[in-house]
Amino acid sequence: MEPVAIPQSIDDPIHILLWSADEIVPFMVSMLTGMLVDQFIPGLALGFIAVKFYRRFRSQDCRR
């Protein structure tokens, strides 16, 4: 029998690849912006950093 992932709460968003649906937006925006200005690798790095900060602020917001 395979283990089934149970969400922490009923309002948890779905996960896409490594991130939840609301975390992937800053990554995609920075990645696409990096593609438009021909700076793809820095755009990816900025996307990972943006997701890291977004997770930090989102988790603080949930504690209140």
C-alpha positions in Angstrom: 0.0 0.0 0.0 1.3 3.4 -1.0 1.3 6.3 1.5 -1.1 9.1 0.8 -0.1 12.8 1.3 -2.7 14.4 3.6 -2.9 18.2 3.5 -2.3 20.1 6.8 -5.6 21.9 6.4 -8.4 21.9 4.0 -7.2 25.2 2.4 -3.8 24.0 1.4 -3.1 24.7 -2.3 -2.0 21.9 -4.7 1.7 21.3 -5.3 3.3 21.8 -8.7 6.8 20.3 -9.0 8.7 21.5 -5.9 6.3 24.3 -4.7 2.7 24.9 -3.9 0.6 26.8 -6.4 1.0 30.1 -4.7 4.8 29.8 -4.4 5.4 29.1 -8.1 4.2 32.5 -9.2 7.2 34.5 -8.0 9.5 31.9 -9.4 7.8 31.9 -12.8 7.7 35.7 -13.0 11.4 36.1 -12.3 12.3 33.2 -14.7 10.2 34.8 -17.5 11.6 38.2 -16.8 15.1 36.7 -16.9 14.3 35.2 -20.3 13.0 38.5 -21.7 16.2 40.4 -20.7 18.5 37.5 -21.8 19.6 36.8 -18.2 18.1 33.4 -17.6 20.5 32.0 -14.9 20.3 35.2 -12.8 16.5 35.1 -13.2 16.4 31.5 -11.9 18.6 32.5 -9.0 16.4 35.4 -8.2 13.3 33.2 -8.5 14.7 30.7 -5.9 15.5 33.6 -3.5 12.0 35.1 -4.0 10.4 31.7 -3.2 12.6 31.5 -0.1 11.5 34.9 1.2 7.9 34.3 0.2 7.9 31.1 2.3 9.3 32.9 5.3 6.7 35.7 5.1 3.8 33.3 4.5 4.7 31.1 7.5 4.9 34.2 9.7 1.5 35.3 8.5 0.0 31.9 9.4 1.3 32.1 13.0 -0.7 35.2 13.8 
